Amino acid sequence: MTDGIPELYWEATYAIAMALIEHCPNRNPENVGLTELAHLVQSLPGFSDDPALVTEQILLDIQTVWYEEATSL
């Protein structure tokens, strides 16, 4: 943890999705491309992973969870 903010890594799909809901409340996950999604994740407070480690599948998983959680609220 850094200053009370949990560190986020690419494999933390659910935590990243919840952070996106909190920090990008006006964004619709369906309208975010994968390149933009990668930039959004990397700009989240606490994101601490190597940007080079991300794969298309990881981004698709994050986007799916983000969509499912955002539409269930």
ZASE-302991 format. One record per residue (C-alpha): z, y, x; residue in three letters; residue number from 1. Coordinates in steps of 0.5 Angstrom, whole numbers, plus 500, padded with zeros to 3 digits. Example, Ala and Ser with C-alpha at 12.3 -4.5 7.8 and 13.67 -1.06 7.14 Angstrom:
BEGIN
<pt Z="516" Y="491" X="525" residuo="ALA" num="1"/>
<pt Z="514" Y="498" X="527" residuo="SER" num="2"/>
//
This chain:
BEGIN
<pt Z="500" Y="500" X="500" residuo="MET" num="1"/>
<pt Z="498" Y="507" X="502" residuo="THR" num="2"/>
<pt Z="502" Y="513" X="499" residuo="ASP" num="3"/>
<pt Z="504" Y="508" X="493" residuo="GLY" num="4"/>
<pt Z="497" Y="507" X="492" residuo="ILE" num="5"/>
<pt Z="495" Y="499" X="493" residuo="PRO" num="6"/>
<pt Z="489" Y="498" X="498" residuo="GLU" num="7"/>
<pt Z="483" Y="495" X="494" residuo="LEU" num="8"/>
<pt Z="478" Y="490" X="497" residuo="TYR" num="9"/>
<pt Z="472" Y="487" X="495" residuo="TRP" num="10"/>
<pt Z="475" Y="481" X="492" residuo="GLU" num="11"/>
<pt Z="480" Y="485" X="488" residuo="ALA" num="12"/>
<pt Z="475" Y="485" X="482" residuo="THR" num="13"/>
<pt Z="480" Y="486" X="477" residuo="TYR" num="14"/>
<pt Z="484" Y="491" X="480" residuo="ALA" num="15"/>
<pt Z="477" Y="495" X="482" residuo="ILE" num="16"/>
<pt Z="475" Y="495" X="475" residuo="ALA" num="17"/>
<pt Z="482" Y="498" X="472" residuo="MET" num="18"/>
<pt Z="481" Y="503" X="478" residuo="ALA" num="19"/>
<pt Z="474" Y="505" X="475" residuo="LEU" num="20"/>
<pt Z="477" Y="505" X="468" residuo="ILE" num="21"/>
<pt Z="482" Y="510" X="471" residuo="GLU" num="22"/>
<pt Z="478" Y="514" X="475" residuo="HIS" num="23"/>
<pt Z="471" Y="514" X="472" residuo="CYS" num="24"/>
<pt Z="473" Y="515" X="464" residuo="PRO" num="25"/>
<pt Z="467" Y="518" X="462" residuo="ASN" num="26"/>
<pt Z="462" Y="513" X="466" residuo="ARG" num="27"/>
<pt Z="459" Y="507" X="462" residuo="ASN" num="28"/>
<pt Z="459" Y="501" X="466" residuo="PRO" num="29"/>
<pt Z="452" Y="499" X="463" residuo="GLU" num="30"/>
<pt Z="449" Y="506" X="466" residuo="ASN" num="31"/>
<pt Z="451" Y="505" X="473" residuo="VAL" num="32"/>
<pt Z="446" Y="502" X="478" residuo="GLY" num="33"/>
<pt Z="449" Y="497" X="483" residuo="LEU" num="34"/>
<pt Z="448" Y="502" X="489" residuo="THR" num="35"/>
<pt Z="452" Y="507" X="485" residuo="GLU" num="36"/>
<pt Z="457" Y="502" X="483" residuo="LEU" num="37"/>
<pt Z="458" Y="501" X="491" residuo="ALA" num="38"/>
<pt Z="459" Y="508" X="492" residuo="HIS" num="39"/>
<pt Z="464" Y="509" X="486" residuo="LEU" num="40"/>
<pt Z="468" Y="503" X="489" residuo="VAL" num="41"/>
<pt Z="468" Y="506" X="496" residuo="GLN" num="42"/>
<pt Z="471" Y="513" X="493" residuo="SER" num="43"/>
<pt Z="477" Y="510" X="490" residuo="LEU" num="44"/>
<pt Z="483" Y="511" X="492" residuo="PRO" num="45"/>
<pt Z="486" Y="506" X="496" residuo="GLY" num="46"/>
<pt Z="479" Y="502" X="498" residuo="PHE" num="47"/>
<pt Z="480" Y="499" X="505" residuo="SER" num="48"/>
<pt Z="475" Y="494" X="505" residuo="ASP" num="49"/>
<pt Z="468" Y="494" X="510" residuo="ASP" num="50"/>
<pt Z="462" Y="497" X="506" residuo="PRO" num="51"/>
<pt Z="458" Y="492" X="509" residuo="ALA" num="52"/>
<pt Z="461" Y="486" X="506" residuo="LEU" num="53"/>
<pt Z="459" Y="488" X="499" residuo="VAL" num="54"/>
<pt Z="454" Y="483" X="496" residuo="THR" num="55"/>
<pt Z="450" Y="484" X="490" residuo="GLU" num="56"/>
<pt Z="454" Y="478" X="486" residuo="GLN" num="57"/>
<pt Z="461" Y="482" X="488" residuo="ILE" num="58"/>
<pt Z="458" Y="488" X="485" residuo="LEU" num="59"/>
<pt Z="455" Y="484" X="479" residuo="LEU" num="60"/>
<pt Z="462" Y="481" X="478" residuo="ASP" num="61"/>
<pt Z="466" Y="488" X="478" residuo="ILE" num="62"/>
<pt Z="461" Y="491" X="473" residuo="GLN" num="63"/>
<pt Z="462" Y="485" X="468" residuo="THR" num="64"/>
<pt Z="470" Y="486" X="469" residuo="VAL" num="65"/>
<pt Z="469" Y="493" X="468" residuo="TRP" num="66"/>
<pt Z="465" Y="493" X="462" residuo="TYR" num="67"/>
<pt Z="469" Y="487" X="459" residuo="GLU" num="68"/>
<pt Z="476" Y="491" X="460" residuo="GLU" num="69"/>
<pt Z="473" Y="498" X="458" residuo="ALA" num="70"/>
<pt Z="470" Y="495" X="451" residuo="THR" num="71"/>
<pt Z="476" Y="492" X="450" residuo="SER" num="72"/>
<pt Z="481" Y="498" X="450" residuo="LEU" num="73"/>
//
